[in-house]
Amino acid sequence: MDATTHGLKVRDRRSHDSRCWLSLRGVAWAIAMSAQIATPALAGPREQAKRIYERIAGVPPSAAVLDQLAARTAAKDLMGAAAIATDAATFYSVTLKNLVTPWTNRDGTAFAPLNDYTATVIGMVRDDVPFNTVLSADILYTSNASGLPAPSAANNDHYAAAESNGVDLKTTLVATTQSAVYGLPVEATSGVWTTRAGAAAFFIMGTNRAQFRFTMINYLCHDMETVMDTTRPTDRIRQDVARSPGGDSRIFLNNCVGCHSGMDPMAQAFAYYNYDTQRTQLVYTANGVQPKYLINSQNFSDGFVTPDSSWSNRWRTGPNAALGWDSTLPGSGSGAKSLGQELAASDAFAQCQVSKAFQTVCFRSPTSTTDQATIAAIKASFKAGGYRLKQVFQQSAAACAGQ
């Protein structure tokens, strides 16, 4: 890259950052003002400061930190106080870990060992990595703490040891790539989907539909029942779905179609992936459809036979257009990476992340009119400001500092 090109890129980046900063300051001011209006008279600067810190960091602040926080809240700088709280190590090792770990397993439990999926999300939040790349990037976070086993595509020893040793995730997590550490082809990497934990939970056996369903739950805040649409074409529904379950075709037409007509064309993006239980690692077969996509073909032999990993989003029209798909994307593609970009560009993705962060630090769902207005403002800031999830926590805590 020549010096002129580099200079242009630097100036463009600075200009973009400046615009984002001005936008974020405006949203932060609006949130701070709404928080002040909603704050009871008895919630003084120290009470607000303590609440912000405890809800973000998960532990009480020390006396010295409380003084710093109270100075910010007394000056009406609730975002500044929240920024101090997100600098606490426990924000990463407690608050974020407890939020993210349930996304990494089918039981949705937080009582699971630290793994590469959780560590990667924590690292992305710490480093302000655009969170809309969480389903598509060639990214992985490992710990540089001493005495840990090397990270491996075949076991979780590195992360389990980090947790048992009480490693500080905030200071020891380092960014790397799945292609470098696990040896996956770059085109096969797809964010948390292709972490070892993500594969072990959702690419194991079955038909890979689990990966799609749990992504809808964890990243768009919709289970399949809430996105059922029986008006979509049925031509991409696989052979394993019986068209007359129990001899009654009405079940298929009124129920099965509602999920499979939208899910199957998109889950086809995962056709080259499988979690090998013998080797205990993700397997990717470039240009080779995994046998699991062809099982139970006798259920309906005239059903769709998966030829490759091409996918299509049939939900861009019909009732699920309300999920807010990005009109600048084509709505179809090949492989998991492009599907991850499609899902993460939706308005539902941004709404989901903001709502979960709000609920985590405010201890309630955003159901009131005031809360919904706050969510809308934070979501707009999230999307315009580079999908920085850490800032969403700060804004959410500031918005309910006195409640």
Order of alpha helices (4+ residues) and beta strands (2+ residues): alpha-alpha-alpha-alpha-alpha-alpha-beta-alpha-alpha-beta-alpha-alpha-alpha-alpha-beta-beta-beta-beta-alpha-alpha-alpha-alpha
